[in-house]
Amino acid sequence: MDHIVTVQEAVTAFAPWMEPTDAELDAIEQESPLILAEVDLLDTQITTLDRVPNEMDARRLRRARNRVLSVRRVLANRAAAVPGGAA
């Protein structure tokens, strides 16, 4: 039995419009501290899922949340300082 396969994936897989633009890469690079802080917060939340959080866990969660808020504040202030930036 012969299988019919489309070749469209191979044709469009290397289309130049599928690659991120320089502006998109710059935006990702600027937001990477926030992404890392959110991943750290998520890791901290995951560690407390299967147990009752103790004082140390609560402190870790609080620090991770504060780090996320701090990075968000920095990014918002940076965007507000740029003319035409999204606030």
Phi, psi and omega in degrees: 000128179265136178265138178267124183236139177277147177258007182297323180300316181294328181285316184270352183295334184249020179293137183296335181287350180276343180279146177291145179283169178297323179295320179293320177295322177295320179295319178296318180296322179291328181270358183299324176299322178292318179299315180295320179294321179291324176295319178297318177298316179297318177299318179295319179294321180296322181294337182262005183291321188263011179210165175284124181298130175270187184297321180294319177297318179298321179294317178298316178299315181297316180295319180294317177297317179296323178296317178298314180297321180295315180293321177298320179297316180298315180295321179294319178293322179294318179292324180289331181283337181275126177299127181083004179285152178283132181259000000 
